[in-house]
Amino acid sequence: MRVVVTPEASQQVLRIEEWWRRERTAAPDLFTEELASAFEFIGNAPQAGRRYPHATVAKVRRVLLRSSRHHVYYRIHDKDVIVLAVWSAVRGSGPDLK
């Protein structure tokens, strides 16, 4: 399946990448590489992500980027995987999904 990233998720990814490269100098490419692997994974096995109940958005799933400790939130729509958010797994709450 094709992985499509929403504008909101793209902005989140850019902010995370900038922070990661600035603050994690020992492994500056870790987040980007882990995210690319996650996108490949959900494109090939979209049902593999855990279901994430959300009040207003149906059928949300998420996968964990273990090393960088971020979640990728997504939905399956026809032949596409729509990435809704990339969000820190250590925050006290989930992202505002639309």
N, C-alpha and C positions, 0 to 999 in steps of 0.2 A: 504494500500500500504506500501511497505517497504521503509524506509528512509535510503538513502545512502549518506554519507558525503564525499566529495572530500578531497584529501590530503591538498589542500590549505585551505579549510574551517576548517578542523581539526586543522591546525596550528593556524588559527585565533582564534578558540575557546580556545585552550590552552593558548594563550597569554592573551585573555580577562579574562579567569578564574583566571590566576595567578595575574593579575592586580586587579581584583575584590576582591579576598581574601585578598590581601595586603592592598588595599585602602578603602574598604568598610567593615570594621570590625564589624559594627553593624548588617550587614546582609550578611555574607560571602557566603552563599549558594544561595542567590537570583538569580544570573545570571544562575547558573547551573540548578536550579529548573525551572526557567522560560523557559530556552532553552529546557529542557526535555518536558515540557508541549507543547511548540510550535512544536516540532518534532512529538509528538503524534497527535496534531491537524492537521498538514499538511499531516500526514500519513492517517488520517481518512477522511479528507476533503481537498484534494490538490487544488481543484479549488477555495477555499475560499480566498486564498491570492490575493492581488491586482496585476494587471499586472504592470510590470516594463519595460518600453521600453529601449532597449539596442541596440547599433549600430551593434554589431557583434554576439551577442548571442540571438537567437530567443526564444520567449515564456517564458521569465523569469517572475517569480512572487516573491512577498515578503510579509512577515508578520512582524509586529512590536512587539517586546518584550517591552511592555509599561513601566514596572518598571525600567528595566535596560537600556532602550533607545537604543536598537540595532535592526537591521533588519536581518532577515534570508532570503537570496536570494536563490531561487530554481527553478528547471524545473521539469516537469513531463515527464518521459520517460518510455513508456510501462507500467509496473506495479510497477515502482519505482519512488520515489521522490528523485531527486538528489540535495543535498544542495551544492550550489556553493560558498557561502560566508556567513559569519556572520560579520556584519559591524556596527559601531556606527551610529546611526541615526542623530547625531549632527555634524558629519563631513560635510564639505562643498561639498563633492562629493561622488559618490558611489564607490563601489569596482571595481577593474580591473577583470572583469569576463572572463573566458576562456571556 
